[in-house]
Amino acid sequence: RRGCGGGGGGLSGPRSSQKPKLCGFGVTFKKSDGKGGMVVKRVKSLGSAATSNALRAGDRVLSIDSTPLEDIADAMHLARLTHGEAGSAAVLKVLRPSGEQEDVVVIRHPAGV
């Protein structure tokens, strides 16, 4: 199976068009602490962020594709930023716990691929 999960549901008939399967970064974020961005709580071992070595627990993601994460209030808005088609790239501005800030690229893929 090459899909990423999500991205569909409902009835599939010969006339229905299927939506592309969406992949995320393979990370869990902590609840917002009001200090800007979203802090990575956990990086899933076979997820996109882990296999690209782009993110680590404790990193603060300040923006995704130039969209600041300061005002992200709901999970659906965050999911729209983190999820995309398999093979698509996202540029994240990351503040490391050390204080170093850098841009990292995450290529979305199904877990384990």
N, C-alpha and C positions, 0 to 999 in steps of 0.2 A: 504494500500500500504506500503510495507516494504523497497522499494528501496530508494536510496539517490539522485536520479536524475543524469543527466549527463551519461557519460560512454556508449555511444552507438549512436543510430541514424541509418539511412539507412533502407534498407528493411529487414524484418524478414520473412524468409520462413522456411519450415520444415527442410531444410538442413543447415541453417545458425546457427552458434553457437553464443549465446548471451554473451556479455562481462558482467562481474559482475558490479553491480551498485557501484559507488564510493561515499564515504562520505568524507566531509571535517571536519574541526575543528569548523566551525560556527563562524569564526572571520573575520574581515576586518583589513588589515594592512595599515598603512600610507606609503607614498612613502619613499624610503630610504633617510636617512639624512646624510649618509656617516660616521656614528659613530659606525657602526657594528650592525648586526642583523636587525630585522624588528620590529617596534613598533606597538602594537595592538591598532587600532583605535576604534574598536567596537566589543563587544562580543554579538552575537545573543542569545536572551533569551532562546531558546529551543535547541541550538546547543550543540555539544559535549563538547566544552570548558566550557560552562556555567553550564551544568548539572554535570560535574565533578569538578566544582569550581577550575579549573586548571589555567585559565588565566583571567586577568582583563584588562580593557582599561589602557593604559600607560605602560604595561609590554613590555619589549624588549626581543623578542625571538632571542637568539644567534645561536641556532642550532636545527635541527630536525633530530632525529635518527643519531646523530654525524656528520651531514652535515652542515657546517657553512653557515649562511645566509648572509655573508659579500658580496659575489659577485653575488647575485641574481639580474639579470638585467631585466628579463622578467616574466610576469605573468604565462606563461605556465610552466616554471621551478619551480616556487613557488608552483603551483597547483600540480605538480607531487610529491612534498614533503608533502604537506598538505593532499592530498586525498588518500584514500585507501578503501579497502573493509570494509563493516559494520562489527564491532566487532574487527577490527584490532587496535593495539595500536601504539602510537608514543611517543617517549621520547623527550621532549623539554628541552633545557637548557634555563632558563629564568632569566633575570635580572629585578628585581622589581624596581619601582621608588625609594624605600627606599635604594637601593644599595645592597640588599640581592640577592644572586644568588642561584638558586636551580634547580634541575631537577624535572619536572612534567610529569605525564603520562596522555595522552588524549586517551580515547577509542572512536573511530569513530562510530557514529550511525546516523540513519536518524533523522532529527529534530523532536522533540516532542516524541521520543520513549524512 
